[in-house]
C-alpha cells in the first residue's frame, strides 16, 4: 500500500493559490502510474496526498521563500 506525499508551495502570497485542480489530478494520476510501472504497485491501493504550503512556511537557504522572492523582485 504505497503512500506518496507531495508538498508544493502556494503561490501569490499568503492567500495565493497552488496547483489547479487539473494539475493536481495529473500529479495523482502520474505518480500512481509511475508506481505501477516501476514497482508493480496496485493503483487501487496507492494513496497520493498533496499538501499546499504557504510561502511563509517554506524555507530554504535559511530564509522564508517570501523573503527570497522579495529580494528577487
SULKAVEN-V365167 format. One record per run of one state. SS is the DSSP state (H for helix, E for strand, - for the rest). FROM is the first residue (numbers start at 1). LEN is the number of residues. Records with the same first field share a line. If there is no record, write none. Layout:
BEGIN
SS=FROM-LEN / FROM-LEN
END
This chain:
BEGIN
-=1-2 / 10-1 / 12-5 / 18-3 / 40-3 / 46-1 / 54-1 / 58-1 / 61-2 / 73-1
E=3-7 / 11-1 / 17-1 / 47-7 / 59-2 / 63-2
H=21-19 / 43-3 / 55-3 / 65-8
END
